[in-house]
Amino acid sequence: MKLFSKKKTTGSTDMHLRGYPADPNTNKCLLMAAEKDIRLNCELLDIEAGACESPEYRRLSPFGKAPCLKEGGYVVSGIQAILAYMDVRGEGGSLNPKKAAILGEQNYWVDVAERFIDPNVTVLTSRLKNNTESANENDVQSAKAVIGEAMDTLDTVLSDRRRFIAGDYSFADIHWTAAVHLCVLADHQDLISGRPNIKQWYDRVKGHTSKVSKKQTYSHLASLEEIREKRLKSVA
């Protein structure tokens, strides 16, 4: 089986995700599965140990992109492709805003999260694996500075938002919730608590319930224990 391969299947199939609990993108998939009422069977892909470079994984994901999703005979990898696929295949309407201006705003904040937040969140969470300190203090402070600068801008924007980042709950909230959650697990709550509008938004997404699944989606994110033990739970 290879990337984008298709085989005819009979009966219903669950989705299968290979990912890593400390990875922001894997956590986005967990959120989306809960939001769209998708049963997601998860398997550990040890990114830190170089699993993305193995010949077996490269047959699924030729460029080593992670995470990787499989449904029946269909395989797709990389967060943009996976979230788009889950959004359409899952229950309920799309998370993409219908109005062009709000859609553009959503995609802007998704891009900011991917470019500036996620790589630096990974630096912060590197200290959580097996209780070791992989990143030195200078790296951590540098990462926090970049995250903080982006959060300052979002905090200002959120000052006139009633609930979420771009209209209703959207892809932007999926991306930022996963990143902020990992910041908190890495013991950097000050990034949130010092920015009142982000804190209010964070409290809202923690209590957010899917209109489709009726699940409180935040509870499906990876826990500190799961990150340290390299365990990836499924979404039932």
SEFIVO-370021 format. One line per 2 residues: their letters; for each residue x, y, z of C-alpha. Coordinates in pm, whole numbers, plus 50000, padded with zeros to 5 digits. Example, Ala and Ser with C-alpha at 12.3 -4.5 7.8 and 13.67 -1.06 7.14 Angstrom:
% residues 2
AS = 51230 49550 50780 | 51367 49894 50714
***
This chain:
% residues 236
MK = 50000 50000 50000 | 50131 50346 49913
LF = 50039 50713 49939 | 49694 50796 49794
SK = 49641 50430 49701 | 49280 50316 49676
KK = 49129 49972 49711 | 48766 49877 49710
TT = 48654 49783 50061 | 48342 49617 50190
GS = 48168 49714 50510 | 48257 50002 50736
TD = 48617 50076 50828 | 48773 50285 51100
MH = 49050 50531 51038 | 49397 50437 51150
LR = 49651 50704 51250 | 50024 50669 51300
GY = 50151 50958 51507 | 50339 51076 51813
PA = 50184 51210 52137 | 50421 51508 52169
DP = 50367 51611 51807 | 50134 51912 51757
NT = 50004 51770 51430 | 49911 51437 51583
NK = 49714 51618 51851 | 49529 51814 51582
CL = 49416 51482 51436 | 49289 51367 51776
LM = 49088 51689 51807 | 48945 51659 51456
AA = 48844 51297 51513 | 48654 51392 51828
EK = 48499 51692 51654 | 48379 51496 51351
DI = 48278 51177 51537 | 48546 50963 51373
RL = 48667 50642 51533 | 49043 50679 51517
NC = 49263 50382 51597 | 49609 50513 51682
EL = 49953 50357 51657 | 50279 50506 51782
LD = 50513 50650 51521 | 50826 50729 51719
IE = 50932 51046 51542 | 51210 51113 51794
AG = 51364 50772 51719 | 51365 50833 51343
AC = 51064 50616 51256 | 50974 50851 50970
ES = 51296 50753 50793 | 51234 50377 50798
PE = 51186 50207 50459 | 50850 50069 50575
YR = 50717 50414 50664 | 50863 50574 50351
RL = 50657 50332 50144 | 50348 50489 50302
SP = 50478 50845 50315 | 50752 50896 50052
FG = 50873 51226 50200 | 50855 51103 50559
KA = 50569 51339 50642 | 50389 51270 50966
PC = 50136 51182 51087 | 49993 50928 50846
LK = 49626 50829 50810 | 49477 50516 50659
EG = 49114 50434 50591 | 49047 50107 50415
GY = 49281 50113 50116 | 49337 50488 50120
VV = 49653 50638 50270 | 49736 51006 50318
SG = 50008 51183 50517 | 50086 51536 50633
IQ = 49860 51747 50851 | 49696 51963 50584
AI = 49590 51663 50377 | 49479 51459 50677
LA = 49266 51731 50836 | 49100 51811 50502
YM = 49022 51443 50450 | 48883 51397 50801
DV = 48677 51715 50771 | 48498 51582 50464
RG = 48475 51216 50568 | 48353 51287 50920
EG = 48003 51374 51030 | 47851 51722 51017
GS = 47935 52026 50812 | 48283 52144 50719
LN = 48487 52344 50969 | 48587 52578 50686
PK = 48404 52913 50712 | 48171 52986 50421
KA = 48245 53359 50401 | 48559 53441 50204
AI = 48694 53699 50449 | 48658 53466 50747
LG = 48804 53174 50550 | 49106 53389 50469
EQ = 49143 53483 50833 | 49121 53120 50939
NY = 49392 53020 50693 | 49612 53310 50803
WV = 49613 53188 51164 | 49663 52828 51056
DV = 49971 52941 50865 | 50103 53136 51165
AE = 50059 52829 51385 | 50241 52604 51141
RF = 50528 52844 51068 | 50598 53004 51404
ID = 50423 52812 51681 | 50452 52439 51611
PN = 50831 52419 51554 | 50895 52609 51875
VT = 50639 52411 52075 | 50839 52104 51975
VL = 51144 52262 52141 | 50946 52311 52463
TS = 50810 51955 52467 | 51152 51803 52397
RL = 51214 51817 52771 | 50917 51594 52844
KN = 51034 51273 52682 | 51136 51023 52946
NT = 51200 51310 53188 | 51517 51413 53002
ES = 51616 51767 52909 | 51679 51761 52535
AN = 51673 52136 52478 | 51903 52375 52661
EN = 51770 52682 52838 | 51877 52919 52562
DV = 51681 52716 52307 | 51376 52716 52533
QS = 51384 53091 52591 | 51434 53157 52220
AK = 51137 52933 52136 | 50922 53105 52398
AV = 51010 53446 52254 | 50890 53347 51906
IG = 50572 53189 52044 | 50510 53492 52264
EA = 50542 53735 51975 | 50282 53546 51772
MD = 50056 53514 52075 | 50074 53888 52139
TL = 49926 53951 51796 | 49657 53688 51840
DT = 49573 53823 52185 | 49503 54163 52032
VL = 49287 54012 51758 | 49091 53807 52011
SD = 48996 54119 52205 | 48691 54166 51981
RR = 48610 53797 51924 | 48306 53658 52101
RF = 48416 53294 52104 | 48670 53157 51858
IA = 48959 53273 51639 | 48776 53309 51306
GD = 48400 53304 51335 | 48270 52968 51456
YS = 48495 52683 51569 | 48728 52622 51276
FA = 49059 52479 51158 | 49231 52775 51326
DI = 49106 52660 51665 | 49216 52302 51594
HW = 49571 52417 51517 | 49607 52660 51807
TA = 49441 52437 52067 | 49689 52157 52003
AV = 49985 52395 52030 | 49866 52576 52342
HL = 49783 52244 52511 | 50142 52128 52462
CV = 50277 52459 52594 | 50078 52400 52913
LA = 50199 52040 52946 | 50557 52165 52905
DH = 50496 52389 53210 | 50486 52718 53020
QD = 50141 52831 53130 | 50276 53185 53153
LI = 50247 53208 52775 | 49870 53187 52820
SG = 49804 53338 53163 | 49985 53661 53071
RP = 49756 53718 52773 | 49396 53762 52895
NI = 49219 53720 52563 | 49410 53404 52476
KQ = 49335 53272 52824 | 48962 53333 52775
WY = 48975 53166 52433 | 49170 52873 52581
DR = 48907 52826 52853 | 48640 52821 52583
VK = 48809 52559 52367 | 48879 52342 52671
GH = 48504 52335 52733 | 48409 52308 52365
TS = 48168 52026 52282 | 48130 51894 51927
KV = 47788 51960 51778 | 47811 51622 51607
SK = 47969 51380 51853 | 47863 51567 52168
KQ = 48215 51496 52293 | 48426 51744 52485
TY = 48702 51739 52228 | 48985 51873 52445
SH = 48983 51561 52663 | 49109 51356 52367
LA = 49444 51535 52348 | 49759 51358 52466
SL = 49832 51373 52838 | 50166 51443 53003
EE = 50190 51079 53109 | 50123 50958 52756
IR = 50395 51185 52618 | 50651 51067 52870
EK = 50560 50701 52815 | 50528 50740 52437
RL = 50171 50613 52431 | 49913 50727 52180
KS = 49549 50672 52270 | 49272 50612 52021
VA = 48954 50815 51980 | 48649 50592 52027
***
